[in-house]
Amino acid sequence: MRMTVSSEVEVVTARLDVAASRLAALAARLSEAERSRAQRFRFERDRRRFIVARARLRELLAARLGAAPESIEFVYGSRGKPALGRRFAASGWRFNLSRREELAVYALSRAGEVGIDVEAVHPVCDAETIVAGFFSEQERQAYLALAPQERALGFFRCWTRKEALVKALGEGLSLPLAALDTVRAERCGWRLRSFSPQPGFVAALATADTGNHAPQRL
């Protein structure tokens, strides 16, 4: 699935359950560091998912940069957020990816920082405890106002929006989720969009609102 958000922002969805015959070719697109990281996964399933997700990211970026997938280099911010390195750093492309089970979602942007997150929707037995500890007051009230049958989806809609925003900000785990109000964020120059990339999954995209010169500090 491809979703054009604007002329400068695109979302792509990819399956990770590829045939075993393709895996070696995809692994060849990765850097030595990525292949080494893949080997550290204990289970073959997790190793495969990592290889396919990273190889697909390289393919998506390569198509936009006019380069070979294996030639792309990444650098990482102080909180671990990846970005294009060396000769492609000035291209203007920003990207982010998230994966859950056999599904990966990618955000590619030339309009500033971007974050994306995906989750499989399912009942969460301790949802109210998590909401109390990690949702803002406005988010808690919105969640509690939902009908019981709507709460599983409502929980993950809010959770993915928070995660996507954290990833766009590049703050990682240093930013307390309870202090991050997605309602306020949209008033401060961030745009948050929820969507379903596949039945049973919910995802969220966070981008800087191009109508603002720069998002305000949250």
Beta strands, then each sheet from edge to edge (+ up, - down):
strand 1: 2-6
strand 2: 9-15
strand 3: 74-76
strand 4: 82-84
strand 5: 94-100
strand 6: 103-109
strand 7: 114-120
strand 8: 190-195
strand 9: 201-208
sheet 1: 1+ 2- 6+ 5-
sheet 2: 3+ 4-
sheet 3: 7+ 9- 8+
end
